[in-house]
Amino acid sequence: MTTYRCGTVGIAGRPNTGKSSLVNRLVGQKLSIVSPKAQTTRHLITAILTMDDAQLVFTDAPGRPPRKRSALHRTLGRRAVEAARDCDVALWVVEALHFGPEDRAVLNAIPVNQNVIVAVNKVDRVRGAARLLPFLERLSKLRDFDAIVPVSARTGKNLPELLRVLVAAVPEGAALYPADQMTDRDERFFAAELLREKLFNALGEELPYRCEVTIDGFRLDGTMRRVDATIFVERESQKGIVVGRGGAALKRVAQDARRDMEQLYAGKVFLNVWVKVRENWTDDARVLRQLGYA
């Protein structure tokens, strides 16, 4: 008789190692938003993968910020390794051939008695295994890891092997969630996240970090979802950039977000978006609590 296994897998790693892309690829659904910019992920997101012999409950967390510049950054810094501490096994994601102080800081924040599996991501960018082997050897000397698995979230390379070692690392037990459940977040949450992803992809280097999205209304009208959203910025000048000349920039962001929502919900979406100024929200503890960053 095959023993069923079920456990939690906390994701940890510095920004831009591909943590969210890896989780999305493992579960076969876009649950964590993705952007080339660091610190795109702000909330702990649960992604559930149910297989014939196991259920893995992944928690994707923000990448550890290199500098703590605001109340928001300090909160994200605390969350960066929260999932890896409070789980059955930590999945530490590093980028192939790139290891620096930020990576070491994340590893040092994971308790030494925690089971840790290393996913060395982006190996599709490495030409020749001979270049990768010394890097893997260096990693193996940092700690007694359960396993080190070179993978590519983009191509899917070695993901079956990564799943195999993850299943072996979690305890025996019954599934925590129904087989058809993929996350513990609701549709409102993903509407906000998809809109925020488009802001990260459309705006300059710094402005996306001054933006937040709230969902003011979400209702089903027949088969159509009607979504009312607000984008908060910190200054009037930022509002002008988000809206764009004649509203063109905001229209483009909203259209892109609506298309992704329709794909996720498998149905039509009517999306209304407003932009408002909420001064210094990233450094206001009261506002951060209201936005779910407490």
N, C-alpha and C positions, 0 to 999 in steps of 0.2 A: 504493500500500500504506500503510495506517494505521500510524503509529509508536506502539508501546506505551510507556507511561510508568509509572514506579514510584518512589515516594519516601516519605520519612518527614516527618510534619508534627507539630511540637511545639507543644502548646497552652500559652499563657501568659496571665496576667491576674490581677488582684487577686481576692480572694474575692467571691463573689456576682455575678459578671458573667454567669453561666450557661454556663460552659465545659463542664461535664459534660453538661448538657442539650443543648448544641449538638452535642457528639460523639455522644451517643445518637441524636439526630435524624438526623444525617448518615449513620450506619451502619445505622439502622433497627432497632436493638436496644439494650435497656437494659444497658449494660456498666459505666457509671460511676454510682455511687449519687448521689442528688440530695436535697438538703434546703434549706430556707430559711436555715439557719444557715451562717455562714461556715466555711471550713476543713473541710468534710465529707470531701473527697477527701484521703487521706493517702498513697496509694501511686501510683507510676507505672503507668498502665493502658494497655495497647496495644489499640486498636480498629482492625480491618482492614476496609476497604471495597474490594471488587473489582468493577470495571466492565468493560465490553467493551474499552475502550481504555486503562485505567489501573488501578493499584492504589495506594491511599493508606493509609499506615500511621500512624494518629494515636496520639500519646502524650499522655494527659491527666495533668496534674500538679496538686499542691495549689496553691491560691491563696497568694500571698505573704502571710504573716501580718504584721499591722501592728506587733506587738510580739513580741520574742523573750523569752518569759518562762520557758521550761523547755528541757531538752535536746530534748524532742519538738518544740517550736516552732522551735528552731534547726535541727533536721534538716529539718523541713518547709520552712523558709525557703530552705535550700540546694536542695531539690528543686523549688521553685516555678518556677525558670527553667532547670533542668537539661535538660528536654526541648527547650526552645526553642533552647538552645545547640548541642545535639548532634543536629541534624536537617538535612534538606535545605531546609526552609522553616519559619519560625515563624508560627503563627497567633495573633496577639495579639488577645484578646477584651476589648472595652471595652463599657460600658453606655451606651446612647444618652443624650445630654445630661448625662452624669455623668463628669467627669474631674478627678482630684485627685492629691495627692502619691503615693498608693499606686499609681495607674496609671502615673505617671511613673517611679516606682522600678522597676517591672517592666520597662518599656521600656528604661530605662537599663542594666538587667542583661543585656539581649540584645545581643550583639556588634554593633557598628556595620556590620560587613561581612556580617551575616546577612540573607538574604532574608526580608522580613516582609510578611505580608498581614494587614490589620486587618479583623476582623469586628465591626461595631458592632451589638451584640445588643439585643434588647428594643425594636426600633423599633415594634412593635405598640402600645406604650404612649405613643407620641408622636403627638399630634394635629396633623396638618398638616405637609407636607414643608418648608414655609417655616421651621419651627422647627429642623429637622434640618440644613439646609444650612449654616448658620454653624458648627455643631459639626463637621461633616465638613471644612469649610475649615480650622478650627483644627487638627484632627488632621493634615491634609496638610502642615502646616508644621513638624511635629515631626521628621520624617525622610523620606527618600526611600523610601516604601513601594512594594512591587510593585503593591498594589491596596488600596482601602478599599471594603468591601462592607457596606451596611446589611442586617441580617438579623433574623429572629425565630426562635429555636429553638422557641418555643411554637407558632407557626402554620405554620412552614416557609417563610415569606416570603423570597424571594431565595436560598434554599439552592442551587438549581441553578446560579445565577451564581457563588456562592462555590465550589462544586465545580469549575466551569469554570476559574476563575483558579488554584485549587490545582493542578489537573492540569497546567495550562500552566507552573506554577512548578517542578514536580518534574522530575528528569532522565529521559531515555529509558532504558529497561532492562526486563528481564524481571521478572515478579512475584516477590516474596520469599516469599509464602505460597500454599498451595493456595487455590483459588477459594472453597471452602466453609468456610475457617477465618476466624473473626471476631475472635479474640483469642489471645494467648499465655498467658493465665491459665487455671487449671484450675477444676473445679467446687467444690473446697474453698474456694478464694479467694472465689468469688462467694457462697458460703453465708455466710462471715464478713462480707462487705461488706453483704449484704442485711440481716443481723441488726443490724449497726452502723447502717445507715440508719434502721431502725425506732427505735433508741435516740435518734438525733438528732431524729427527728420527735416522739417521745413525751415526752422529758424537757425540763427547763428550759434556760435559756440557757447555763449553765456546765457542768453535770454531764456532758453528752455528751462533752466534751473530756477528761474523766477516765475514760472508759470505753474498753476495748479488747475485741475478740472474738478468740478462738482456736478452731479446730476440732480437737477431740481425737479424733474418730472419724468416718469417712465411708466407708460401704460400700453396695454394691448388694445388696439382698435380693430376688431375682426382678426385678420391675420397680420396686420401691420403694427409694428412697435413705434410709438411716438415718444421721442426722447428730447427733453429740454436740458441743455447743458450750459454751464457758465465757465469761462476761462478767467481765472484771476491772475493779474499781474501786479507788480509793486509800484509802477510809476505810469503817469499818463503817456510819456514818450514810448514806453513799452507797448502800451495798448495800441498806439498808432502803427507800430511795426507788425503786431499780430493781425490787426485788421487789414492793413495794406491799403494801397491807393484804390479808392472806390470799393473797398471791401474785398478786393481780389484775393489777397493772401488768406483771409479767413474762409472765404468760399472754397478755395482749393483744399485747405486742411479739412474742412467739414465734409466735402465730397469724398475725399480719400478715407476718412474715418467711417462715413456711412457705408461705403462699399465693403469695408472689412466687417462692420457690424452685420450687414446682410449676409455675408458669407458665414460668419460665426453662428448667427441665429437661424440661418436657412429660411429667411423671410424678408419682406420689405421693411425698410426703416425710414421714418420721417424725422429728420434731425434739425432742431433749432439750436443755434449756438450764439451766446452773447459773450462780450468781453468786458470785465469790470476791473477797476483798480482797488486793491486792498493793500494799503501801504505797509511795506516791511513785513509781509506775512511770514516770510521764511525765518524771521527772528522773533516772532510773537508766540509765546508758549500757549496762550489761550486759543489763538487761531489754529495752531498746530493740533491741539487736542480736538477741536471741532472737525478738523480734516482727517482725523484718525491716526495721527502720528504720536499719540501719547504713549 
